[in-house]
Amino acid sequence: MHKLMKIHVKYFASVRDLMKIDSEDLSIENSLSVHELWKELTAKINAPENILIAVNHKYVDKETKLNDGDEVAYFPPVTGG
């Protein structure tokens, strides 16, 4: 039996527009990476792959594993100019 982990997910800027919500609380069954979670959350929509991801207010690599109680934030890629 898998223990459910609770995480809080926030979406910013164009990612928020794409997801049509600001944030959500999720229960996930196992330790997904932040990128695996993104793929699950966006399975039914055309979402960018090259996004910025933060866990608990720190930018992380896309292979970072999630833990119970984490706050995940997804941002659009930053464009300079």
C-alpha positions as CSV (number, residue, x, y, z in Angstrom):
1,M,0.0,0.0,0.0
2,H,1.3,3.4,-1.0
3,K,1.2,6.3,1.4
4,L,-0.4,9.4,-0.1
5,M,1.7,12.5,-0.2
6,K,0.1,15.9,0.0
7,I,1.6,18.7,-2.1
8,H,0.6,22.2,-3.0
9,V,1.1,23.3,-6.6
10,K,1.2,26.9,-7.8
11,Y,1.0,28.2,-11.3
12,F,2.4,31.6,-12.5
13,A,1.9,33.9,-15.5
14,S,1.2,32.2,-18.7
15,V,1.3,28.8,-17.0
16,R,-1.5,29.9,-14.8
17,D,-3.5,31.0,-17.8
18,L,-2.9,27.6,-19.4
19,M,-4.0,25.7,-16.3
20,K,-6.9,28.1,-15.6
21,I,-6.2,28.1,-11.9
22,D,-3.8,29.8,-9.5
23,S,-3.0,26.8,-7.3
24,E,-4.2,23.4,-6.2
25,D,-3.6,20.8,-3.4
26,L,-2.9,17.4,-4.7
27,S,-2.5,13.9,-3.2
28,I,-0.1,11.8,-5.1
29,E,0.7,8.1,-4.5
30,N,4.5,7.9,-4.9
31,S,7.5,10.1,-5.2
32,L,7.2,11.6,-8.6
33,S,9.7,14.0,-10.0
34,V,8.6,17.5,-10.6
35,H,8.8,16.9,-14.3
36,E,6.7,13.7,-14.1
37,L,4.1,15.6,-12.2
38,W,4.1,18.3,-14.8
39,K,3.5,15.7,-17.6
40,E,0.6,14.2,-15.6
41,L,-1.0,17.6,-14.9
42,T,-0.7,18.7,-18.6
43,A,-1.5,15.4,-20.3
44,K,-4.7,16.7,-21.8
45,I,-3.4,20.1,-22.9
46,N,-0.6,21.5,-25.1
47,A,1.9,22.7,-22.5
48,P,5.5,23.8,-22.8
49,E,8.2,21.4,-21.8
50,N,10.8,24.0,-21.0
51,I,9.3,25.5,-17.9
52,L,11.0,26.7,-14.7
53,I,10.2,24.7,-11.5
54,A,10.7,25.6,-7.9
55,V,10.2,23.4,-4.8
56,N,9.8,25.2,-1.5
57,H,10.8,28.5,-3.0
58,K,14.1,27.2,-4.6
59,Y,14.6,26.5,-8.3
60,V,15.2,22.8,-8.9
61,D,16.3,20.4,-11.6
62,K,13.4,18.6,-13.4
63,E,14.4,15.3,-11.9
64,T,13.9,16.5,-8.3
65,K,11.7,14.1,-6.4
66,L,8.7,15.4,-4.5
67,N,8.2,14.8,-0.8
68,D,5.1,15.0,1.4
69,G,4.2,18.6,2.2
70,D,6.2,20.2,-0.7
71,E,5.1,23.3,-2.4
72,V,5.8,23.2,-6.2
73,A,5.7,26.2,-8.4
74,Y,5.7,26.1,-12.2
75,F,6.8,29.2,-14.2
76,P,7.0,30.0,-17.9
77,P,10.5,30.2,-19.3
78,V,12.1,33.6,-18.7
79,T,12.8,35.5,-21.9
80,G,15.4,38.3,-21.9
81,G,15.5,41.3,-24.0
